[in-house]
Amino acid sequence: MTREKFWFFMPFRVRYAEADQQGLLFNAHYLAYFDTAIVEYFRALPYDLQGEARDAGVDFHVVRAVVEYKAPIRFDQEVDVAVRIARLGRSSLTFHLAIFGHSADDLLAAGEIVWVNTDQMTRSAVPVPQNLRELVDNHADTGREDGSIHSPINTSNTSNTSQ
């Protein structure tokens, strides 16, 4: 995964409270960085995520969250979190995320988050709003030139070891 796959980047600096005893970004904070970057991505589109949830009675629920750790991220290190929508389904959004060194090409972490748009009264899946589809299409986030979807997450070699 490379920086060229993304148009949106959110800068962060690892704060003391986010580091573990080894001086590295604590694993749970990767998802917090991803979540913050996704919210800012919507702001940049521009799409009023909170307003849509309030006005339409729908909201997105996380149904999948994956982090791949590629290299250590250290206390006080500056990084850029990249966000793109890799797949736009009927009721779901699949985000691909990456953490790079600030203004650098070194991939430090990769992630995938899947949201499902949900009616808040019935808790059932509902279609992604058309205005959001149009904004995403305008930024050409989804897929590659050949029409395929690029995934940083290789799930073909996973096995269930909890049995």
TAHUSUL-V731696 format. One record per residue. N is the residue number from 1. PHI is phi in radians with two decimals (NA if undefined). PSI is psi as a letter, one per 20 degrees, with the letter a starting at -180 (* if undefined). NEAR is the number of other ideal C-beta (glycine too) atoms within 8 Angstrom. Layout:
BEGIN
<<N/PHI/PSI/NEAR> <N/PHI/PSI/NEAR>>
END
This chain:
BEGIN
<<1/NA/p/8> <2/-2.17/r/6> <3/-1.02/h/9> <4/-1.11/i/4> <5/-1.32/i/10> <6/-2.14/q/10> <7/-1.95/i/5> <8/-1.98/p/11> <9/-2.35/p/10> <10/-2.10/o/13> <11/-1.38/q/9> <12/-2.41/q/10> <13/-2.20/p/8> <14/-1.16/o/12> <15/-1.49/q/7> <16/-0.96/g/5> <17/-1.17/i/4> <18/-1.64/i/9> <19/-1.64/q/13> <20/-1.55/a/7> <21/-1.16/i/3> <22/-1.55/i/5> <23/1.39/j/7> <24/-1.92/q/10> <25/-1.02/p/14> <26/-1.13/q/8> <27/-0.96/h/7> <28/-1.13/h/6> <29/-1.28/i/9> <30/-1.02/g/13> <31/-1.18/h/10> <32/-1.13/g/8> <33/-1.08/g/13> <34/-1.05/g/16> <35/-1.08/g/9> <36/-1.08/g/11> <37/-1.16/h/14> <38/-1.11/g/12> <39/-1.05/g/9> <40/-1.22/h/11> <41/-1.03/g/11> <42/-1.09/h/11> <43/-1.07/h/8> <44/-1.28/h/7> <45/-1.00/g/10> <46/-1.59/p/7> <47/-2.42/p/10> <48/-1.50/n/7> <49/-1.02/g/9> <50/-1.21/g/6> <51/-1.11/g/7> <52/-1.10/g/12> <53/-1.08/g/12> <54/-1.16/g/6> <55/-1.31/h/6> <56/-1.72/i/7> <57/1.27/k/7> <58/-2.16/q/11> <59/-2.73/q/7> <60/-1.56/p/10> <61/-2.00/p/7> <62/-1.31/p/8> <63/-2.05/i/7> <64/-2.71/p/7> <65/-2.53/p/10> <66/-2.29/p/8> <67/-2.22/p/11> <68/-1.95/p/9> <69/-1.57/o/7> <70/-1.78/h/7> <71/-2.71/q/8> <72/-1.08/q/6> <73/-2.00/p/11> <74/-1.79/q/10> <75/-0.88/p/11> <76/1.27/j/5> <77/-1.31/p/11> <78/-1.62/p/8> <79/-2.38/r/15> <80/-2.08/p/13> <81/-1.72/p/15> <82/-1.76/q/15> <83/-2.33/p/16> <84/-2.63/q/12> <85/-1.61/o/12> <86/-1.54/h/13> <87/-2.55/p/10> <88/-2.07/o/11> <89/-1.59/a/8> <90/-1.06/g/6> <91/-2.18/j/10> <92/-2.24/q/14> <93/-2.17/p/12> <94/-1.93/o/13> <95/-1.67/p/15> <96/-1.87/p/16> <97/-2.27/q/15> <98/-2.57/q/15> <99/-2.01/p/14> <100/-1.99/q/14> <101/-1.02/q/11> <102/-0.99/p/9> <103/0.94/k/4> <104/-2.28/r/6> <105/-1.72/i/7> <106/-1.29/o/7> <107/-1.41/o/12> <108/-1.72/h/11> <109/-2.77/q/13> <110/-2.30/q/14> <111/-2.65/r/17> <112/-2.45/p/15> <113/-2.28/p/14> <114/-2.02/p/12> <115/-1.95/q/11> <116/-2.06/p/10> <117/-1.30/p/14> <118/-2.34/p/13> <119/-1.17/p/10> <120/-1.30/i/8> <121/-1.47/g/5> <122/-1.67/i/4> <123/1.05/k/6> <124/-1.89/q/6> <125/-1.16/p/9> <126/-2.33/q/8> <127/-1.06/q/6> <128/-1.12/p/12> <129/-1.00/q/10> <130/-1.04/h/6> <131/-1.11/h/7> <132/-1.23/g/11> <133/-0.96/g/10> <134/-1.14/g/8> <135/-1.11/g/11> <136/-1.14/g/12> <137/-1.05/h/8> <138/-1.11/h/6> <139/-1.68/j/8> <140/0.90/l/5> <141/-1.24/g/9> <142/-1.40/p/10> <143/1.26/a/8> <144/-2.00/r/7> <145/-1.00/h/3> <146/-1.46/j/4> <147/1.55/i/5> <148/-1.47/r/6> <149/-1.72/p/9> <150/-1.59/p/10> <151/-2.10/p/9> <152/-1.36/i/10> <153/-1.76/p/9> <154/-1.69/o/5> <155/-1.73/j/6> <156/-1.27/h/4> <157/-1.88/j/5> <158/-1.48/q/5> <159/-2.39/q/4> <160/-1.55/o/5> <161/-1.77/j/4> <162/-1.59/j/3> <163/-1.40/*/3>>
END
